[in-house]
Amino acid sequence: MIKHFPPAVWATAFATFVAFMGIGVVDPILPLIGRAMGASPSQVEWLFTSYIAVMALTMLISGVLGTRLGGKRTMMLGLGMVVIFATCSGLSPSIGVLALFRGGWGLGNAFFTSTALSIIVGQSMGGMGPAITLYEAALGLGIASGPLLGGALGSIHWRDPFFGTATLMAIAFVVTWRFVKEPPGREEPRTAQDIFRALRHPVVMTNALIGLTYSYAFFTILAYSPLTLTHLSAIALGITYFFWGILVALSSVLVVNWLLRRMQPVTVLTLNLPFIVLLFVLAGFMPGHRLLYLIVLTGFFCGIANALFTTLAMEVSPYSRSISSGAYNFLRWAGAAVAPIMSGLIGQHFGMTVPFFVSAGILGLGIIWLLARGPMLSAALRENAAVSQPNHAD
C-alpha cells in the first residue's frame, strides 16, 4: 500500500498527525489550567468550545477557499496560523484570553483539516479506501500522542505544551512547503452557498446530523472527561489518553477494514454506535478510579466510528470532495463545539458524571435516525460506487 502514496501524501499525513496532536495536547493540563487561573469546569471547557466553534463556522468557507487559493496554500495558511495562536496561548494571562487564542487556533486548524483529506485522497494512487486509512491513521496517532506530549510538558509547566505544539506545527509548515504540490486539476472556485446547497441534499444532511450526535459524544470524552479524573497527575492523564488514542488509531485502521470486508459500512456503524452508548451509561454510574478504564475502552469504538463517518462523508455525497467535506464538517464540528461547554455546565451543577448520561441520550437519537435512514445511505453508497467503477477500471 505504501507505493500508492507519493511524498506529497506522506507530507500531508505528517502534518495531519501534528495538527490532531494539537487538539489533544490540552487534555491532561485542563485541571492544571483551572487551578492556575482559578477557573471553574465550565470556564475551562471554553478552551475547547471556542476552538471547535470557530472550526465549525470556518468550515463554511475553508473548503471554498481551498478551491480559490489551492490546497497547498490553504494548508500552509492554516499551519502558520496555528503556530502563531499556539504560541500566544502559551503566553495568555487569563482564561478568557486563552480561550480567545484557542479560537484563533481553531481557525487555522479548520483551514488545514478541510484541505488535508482532499489532498491525501486526490494525490493517492490506490483509490479512496487506502487514502482514508492513511488519513485516519495520522488522525488517530495524532490524537493519541497529543495527550502524552501535553502530560510530559505539562508536568513541567502548564504553558509548555502550547510552545511544544507551536514548534511541531512550524516543522509541519516547512515539510508542507517542501514536499506538497498543488493537486492536478484544481476544482473550479466555489461559494459558501454550495455548502448550504449540499446540506439540503437528504443523504448529505442525514450523514452530517448523525455525525453531529456522535461528535457530541466523542468530545465529551476528549474534552470533558479529563475533569472527572481529578485523582490523576498531568503525566498520568497524558498516559491515559495516549492509550485511548492508540485504541482510536488501531481500530480506525485495522479493525474497521476487517469489518468492512464482511459487512457494509452502514451496517457496521449501526452495530458499533450502541456500544458507545452502553459505555457512556456505565460511565455515568461509575465515578472514581474505575471510570478511567471505561474512558480508555471507548477509544476502540470511537476509532471505528471515525473511519466510517469519514468514509460516508466522502462516498455518499454527489458533490466534490471540498464541498462534501465542508458540509459534513460544518455540522459535525457544531456538535463537537457544544459538547465541552454543555458538559462542563451540567457537570458543575448536577454532578460530574451526569454529562455521560446526556451524551448517551444524544447519541441514542443519532442511532434512531441511522436506523430510519440507513437504507438511504446504503443506496447512495451503491449508486456512487457504480458511477465511479468505470474510472477505477481505467
C-alpha positions as CSV (number, residue, x, y, z in Angstrom):
1,M,0.0,0.0,0.0
2,I,3.0,2.3,0.7
3,K,3.8,2.6,-3.0
4,H,0.4,4.2,-3.7
5,F,1.4,7.3,-1.7
6,P,3.8,9.9,-3.2
7,P,5.9,12.2,-1.0
8,A,3.2,14.9,-1.0
9,V,0.7,12.5,0.6
10,W,3.2,11.4,3.3
11,A,4.0,15.1,4.0
12,T,0.3,15.9,4.3
13,A,-0.2,12.8,6.6
14,F,2.6,14.0,8.8
15,A,1.1,17.5,9.0
16,T,-2.3,15.9,9.8
17,F,-0.6,13.9,12.6
18,V,0.8,17.1,14.1
19,A,-2.4,19.1,13.7
20,F,-4.5,16.5,15.6
21,M,-1.8,16.2,18.2
22,G,-2.6,19.8,18.9
23,I,-6.2,19.1,19.7
24,G,-5.5,16.6,22.5
25,V,-2.4,18.3,23.9
26,V,-4.7,20.4,26.2
27,D,-6.4,17.3,27.7
28,P,-4.0,16.5,30.6
29,I,-3.5,20.1,31.6
30,L,-7.1,21.1,31.9
31,P,-7.1,20.6,35.7
32,L,-3.8,22.5,35.9
33,I,-5.1,25.4,33.9
34,G,-8.2,25.5,36.1
35,R,-6.2,25.7,39.3
36,A,-3.6,28.1,37.9
37,M,-6.2,30.6,36.6
38,G,-8.9,30.0,39.2
39,A,-11.4,28.8,36.6
40,S,-14.5,26.7,37.0
41,P,-15.0,23.5,34.9
42,S,-17.4,25.3,32.6
43,Q,-14.8,28.2,32.1
44,V,-12.0,25.7,31.4
45,E,-14.2,24.0,28.8
46,W,-14.3,27.2,26.8
47,L,-10.8,26.3,25.7
48,F,-12.3,23.5,23.6
49,T,-15.7,25.2,22.7
50,S,-14.1,28.4,21.3
51,Y,-11.6,26.2,19.4
52,I,-14.2,23.9,17.9
53,A,-17.0,26.6,17.4
54,V,-14.6,28.6,15.2
55,M,-13.6,25.4,13.3
56,A,-17.3,24.7,12.6
57,L,-18.0,28.2,11.3
58,T,-14.8,28.2,9.3
59,M,-15.8,25.0,7.5
60,L,-18.3,27.1,5.6
61,I,-15.5,28.9,3.8
62,S,-12.4,26.8,4.2
63,G,-13.2,24.3,1.5
64,V,-14.3,27.2,-0.7
65,L,-11.0,29.0,0.0
66,G,-9.1,25.8,-1.0
67,T,-10.6,25.9,-4.5
68,R,-9.6,29.5,-4.9
69,L,-6.1,29.6,-3.3
70,G,-5.3,26.0,-3.9
71,G,-4.8,23.2,-1.4
72,K,-1.2,23.8,-0.6
73,R,-1.6,27.5,0.1
74,T,-4.7,26.9,2.2
75,M,-2.9,24.2,4.3
76,M,0.1,26.5,4.8
77,L,-2.1,29.3,5.8
78,G,-3.8,27.1,8.4
79,L,-0.5,25.7,9.8
80,G,1.0,29.2,10.0
81,M,-2.0,30.5,12.0
82,V,-1.7,27.6,14.4
83,V,2.0,28.3,15.0
84,I,1.1,31.9,15.9
85,F,-2.0,31.2,18.1
86,A,-0.5,28.2,19.9
87,T,2.4,30.5,20.9
88,C,0.1,33.2,22.0
89,S,-1.9,30.6,24.0
90,G,1.2,29.8,26.0
91,L,1.6,33.5,26.8
92,S,-2.0,34.1,27.9
93,P,-2.5,36.0,31.1
94,S,-6.1,34.8,31.8
95,I,-8.6,32.1,30.9
96,G,-10.6,34.5,28.7
97,V,-7.6,35.5,26.7
98,L,-6.5,31.9,26.4
99,A,-10.0,30.9,25.1
100,L,-9.7,33.7,22.5
101,F,-6.4,32.5,21.3
102,R,-7.7,28.9,21.2
103,G,-10.4,30.2,18.9
104,G,-7.7,31.5,16.5
105,W,-6.0,28.1,16.8
106,G,-9.3,26.5,15.7
107,L,-9.5,28.9,12.7
108,G,-6.1,27.8,11.5
109,N,-6.8,24.1,12.1
110,A,-10.0,24.4,10.1
111,F,-8.1,25.7,7.0
112,F,-5.7,22.8,7.3
113,T,-8.1,19.9,8.0
114,S,-10.6,20.9,5.4
115,T,-7.9,20.6,2.7
116,A,-5.7,17.8,4.0
117,L,-8.1,15.0,3.4
118,S,-8.8,16.2,-0.2
119,I,-5.1,16.3,-1.0
120,I,-4.5,12.8,0.5
121,V,-7.4,11.4,-1.4
122,G,-6.7,13.3,-4.6
123,Q,-3.0,12.5,-4.9
124,S,-3.0,8.9,-3.7
125,M,-2.8,6.3,-6.5
126,G,-4.5,3.4,-4.7
127,G,-8.1,4.6,-4.5
128,M,-10.1,6.3,-1.8
129,G,-10.0,3.4,0.7
130,P,-6.2,3.3,1.3
131,A,-6.1,7.1,1.3
132,I,-8.8,7.3,4.0
133,T,-7.0,4.6,6.0
134,L,-3.8,6.7,5.9
135,Y,-5.7,9.9,7.0
136,E,-7.4,8.1,9.9
137,A,-4.1,6.6,11.0
138,A,-2.5,10.0,11.1
139,L,-5.5,11.4,12.9
140,G,-5.6,8.6,15.4
141,L,-1.9,8.7,16.2
142,G,-2.0,12.5,16.5
143,I,-4.9,12.3,19.0
144,A,-3.0,9.6,20.9
145,S,0.3,11.5,21.0
146,G,-1.2,14.9,21.9
147,P,-2.1,14.0,25.5
148,L,1.2,12.2,26.0
149,L,3.1,15.4,24.9
150,G,0.7,17.6,26.9
151,G,1.2,15.4,30.0
152,A,5.0,15.3,29.7
153,L,5.4,19.0,29.1
154,G,2.6,20.0,31.4
155,S,4.3,18.2,34.3
156,I,7.0,20.9,33.9
157,H,4.6,23.9,33.5
158,W,1.1,24.1,32.0
159,R,2.2,26.6,29.4
160,D,4.9,24.4,27.9
161,P,2.5,22.1,25.8
162,F,1.4,25.2,23.8
163,F,5.0,26.1,23.0
164,G,5.8,22.5,22.1
165,T,2.8,22.3,19.8
166,A,3.8,25.5,18.1
167,T,7.3,24.1,17.4
168,L,5.9,20.9,15.9
169,M,3.4,22.8,13.7
170,A,6.3,25.0,12.5
171,I,8.1,21.8,11.4
172,A,4.9,20.6,9.7
173,F,4.7,24.0,7.9
174,V,8.2,23.5,6.5
175,V,7.5,19.9,5.5
176,T,4.3,21.0,3.7
177,W,6.1,23.8,1.9
178,R,8.9,21.5,0.8
179,F,7.0,18.4,-0.3
180,V,3.4,19.1,-1.0
181,K,2.4,20.0,-4.6
182,E,-0.8,21.5,-5.8
183,P,-3.1,18.7,-6.9
184,P,-3.6,18.4,-10.7
185,G,-7.0,19.6,-12.0
186,R,-7.9,22.1,-9.3
187,E,-11.7,22.3,-8.6
188,E,-13.5,25.3,-10.0
189,P,-14.0,28.1,-7.4
190,R,-17.0,27.5,-5.2
191,T,-19.1,29.8,-2.9
192,A,-20.4,29.3,0.6
193,Q,-23.8,28.8,-1.0
194,D,-22.5,25.5,-2.4
195,I,-22.1,24.2,1.2
196,F,-25.7,25.0,2.1
197,R,-26.9,23.6,-1.2
198,A,-25.1,20.3,-0.3
199,L,-26.7,20.3,3.1
200,R,-30.1,20.4,1.5
201,H,-29.3,17.1,-0.1
202,P,-31.1,14.5,2.1
203,V,-28.2,12.0,2.1
204,V,-25.6,14.6,3.0
205,M,-27.8,16.1,5.7
206,T,-28.6,12.7,7.2
207,N,-25.0,11.6,7.5
208,A,-24.0,15.0,8.9
209,L,-26.7,15.1,11.5
210,I,-25.8,11.6,12.7
211,G,-22.2,12.7,12.7
212,L,-23.2,15.7,14.9
213,T,-24.7,13.4,17.6
214,Y,-21.6,11.2,17.5
215,S,-19.2,14.2,17.7
216,Y,-21.0,15.5,20.8
217,A,-20.2,12.1,22.5
218,F,-16.7,12.0,21.1
219,F,-15.8,15.4,22.5
220,T,-17.5,14.6,25.8
221,I,-14.7,12.0,26.2
222,L,-11.9,14.0,24.7
223,A,-12.6,17.5,26.1
224,Y,-14.7,17.0,29.3
225,S,-13.8,13.6,30.8
226,P,-10.3,14.7,32.0
227,L,-12.1,16.9,34.5
228,T,-13.6,13.8,36.1
229,L,-10.2,12.2,36.7
230,T,-9.1,14.6,39.3
231,H,-7.0,12.0,41.2
232,L,-4.5,11.7,38.3
233,S,-1.5,13.9,37.7
234,A,-0.8,15.6,34.4
235,I,1.5,12.8,33.2
236,A,-0.9,10.1,34.3
237,L,-3.7,11.8,32.4
238,G,-1.4,12.0,29.4
239,I,-0.7,8.3,29.5
240,T,-4.5,7.5,30.0
241,Y,-5.5,9.4,26.9
242,F,-2.5,8.1,25.0
243,F,-3.8,4.6,25.4
244,W,-7.3,5.9,24.5
245,G,-5.9,7.4,21.3
246,I,-3.9,4.3,20.5
247,L,-7.2,2.3,20.5
248,V,-8.7,5.0,18.3
249,A,-5.9,4.7,15.8
250,L,-5.7,0.9,15.8
251,S,-9.5,0.3,15.4
252,S,-9.8,3.0,12.7
253,V,-7.1,1.5,10.6
254,L,-7.1,-2.3,11.3
255,V,-10.4,-3.3,12.8
256,V,-12.6,-1.2,10.6
257,N,-11.0,-2.6,7.4
258,W,-11.5,-6.2,8.7
259,L,-15.2,-5.4,9.4
260,L,-15.8,-3.7,6.0
261,R,-14.6,-6.9,4.3
262,R,-17.5,-8.7,5.9
263,M,-20.3,-6.0,6.2
264,Q,-21.5,-2.8,4.6
265,P,-20.4,0.5,6.2
266,V,-23.9,1.4,7.4
267,T,-24.3,-2.0,9.0
268,V,-21.0,-1.7,10.8
269,L,-21.9,1.8,12.0
270,T,-25.3,0.7,13.2
271,L,-23.8,-2.2,15.3
272,N,-20.9,-0.1,16.6
273,L,-22.6,3.1,18.0
274,P,-24.7,1.3,20.6
275,F,-21.5,0.0,22.3
276,I,-20.5,3.7,22.8
277,V,-23.9,4.5,24.3
278,L,-23.5,1.5,26.7
279,L,-20.1,2.6,27.8
280,F,-21.4,6.2,28.4
281,V,-24.3,4.9,30.6
282,L,-21.8,2.7,32.6
283,A,-19.5,5.8,33.0
284,G,-22.4,7.7,34.4
285,F,-22.8,5.2,37.2
286,M,-19.1,4.8,37.9
287,P,-17.2,7.7,39.4
288,G,-13.7,7.2,40.7
289,H,-10.8,5.1,39.6
290,R,-12.8,2.6,37.5
291,L,-14.1,5.4,35.3
292,L,-10.6,5.5,33.8
293,Y,-10.9,2.1,32.2
294,L,-14.3,2.9,30.6
295,I,-12.9,6.1,29.1
296,V,-10.0,4.2,27.6
297,L,-12.2,1.5,26.2
298,T,-14.4,4.0,24.3
299,G,-11.4,4.6,22.1
300,F,-11.8,1.3,20.4
301,F,-15.4,2.0,19.2
302,C,-14.7,5.7,18.5
303,G,-11.9,4.7,16.1
304,I,-14.4,2.6,14.1
305,A,-17.0,5.3,14.1
306,N,-14.4,8.0,13.0
307,A,-13.3,5.9,10.0
308,L,-16.9,5.1,9.0
309,F,-18.1,8.7,9.2
310,T,-15.2,9.9,7.1
311,T,-15.9,7.2,4.5
312,L,-19.6,8.0,4.3
313,A,-18.9,11.8,4.1
314,M,-16.7,11.3,1.0
315,E,-18.7,8.4,-0.6
316,V,-22.4,9.1,-0.2
317,S,-22.2,12.7,-1.4
318,P,-22.7,13.6,-5.1
319,Y,-20.7,16.7,-4.7
320,S,-16.9,17.4,-5.0
321,R,-14.5,16.5,-2.2
322,S,-14.1,20.0,-0.9
323,I,-17.9,20.7,-0.8
324,S,-18.7,17.3,0.7
325,S,-16.0,17.7,3.4
326,G,-17.1,21.3,4.2
327,A,-20.8,20.4,4.5
328,Y,-20.2,17.4,6.7
329,N,-17.6,19.0,8.9
330,F,-19.7,22.1,9.5
331,L,-22.5,20.2,11.2
332,R,-20.1,17.6,12.8
333,W,-18.0,20.3,14.4
334,A,-21.1,22.1,15.5
335,G,-22.0,19.1,17.7
336,A,-18.4,18.9,18.9
337,A,-18.4,22.6,19.9
338,V,-21.5,22.4,22.1
339,A,-20.3,19.3,24.0
340,P,-17.4,20.7,26.1
341,I,-19.3,23.8,27.5
342,M,-22.6,21.9,27.9
343,S,-20.8,19.1,29.7
344,G,-18.9,21.5,31.9
345,L,-22.1,23.3,32.9
346,I,-24.1,20.1,33.5
347,G,-21.2,18.5,35.5
348,Q,-20.7,21.7,37.6
349,H,-24.4,21.9,38.6
350,F,-25.7,18.3,38.5
351,G,-22.8,16.0,39.1
352,M,-19.5,15.3,37.3
353,T,-20.7,12.1,35.7
354,V,-24.1,13.3,34.6
355,P,-22.8,14.6,31.2
356,F,-22.1,11.0,30.3
357,F,-25.8,10.2,30.5
358,V,-26.6,13.3,28.4
359,S,-24.2,12.2,25.7
360,A,-25.6,8.7,25.7
361,G,-29.1,10.1,25.1
362,I,-27.9,12.4,22.3
363,L,-26.1,9.6,20.5
364,G,-29.1,7.4,21.0
365,L,-31.1,9.9,19.0
366,G,-28.5,9.6,16.3
367,I,-28.8,5.8,16.3
368,I,-32.6,6.0,15.9
369,W,-32.1,8.4,12.9
370,L,-29.5,6.0,11.4
371,L,-31.9,3.1,11.7
372,A,-34.6,5.1,9.9
373,R,-32.4,6.5,7.2
374,G,-29.7,3.8,6.9
375,P,-31.2,2.2,3.7
376,M,-31.0,5.6,2.0
377,L,-27.3,5.9,2.9
378,S,-26.6,2.4,1.7
379,A,-28.4,3.1,-1.6
380,A,-26.3,6.3,-2.1
381,L,-23.1,4.3,-1.5
382,R,-24.0,1.7,-4.1
383,E,-25.0,4.4,-6.6
384,N,-21.8,6.3,-6.2
385,A,-19.7,3.1,-6.4
386,A,-21.4,2.2,-9.6
387,V,-20.7,5.6,-11.1
388,S,-17.0,5.5,-10.1
389,Q,-16.4,1.9,-11.1
390,P,-15.5,2.7,-14.8
391,N,-12.9,5.2,-13.6
392,H,-11.2,2.7,-11.4
393,A,-11.2,0.2,-14.3
394,D,-9.4,2.8,-16.5
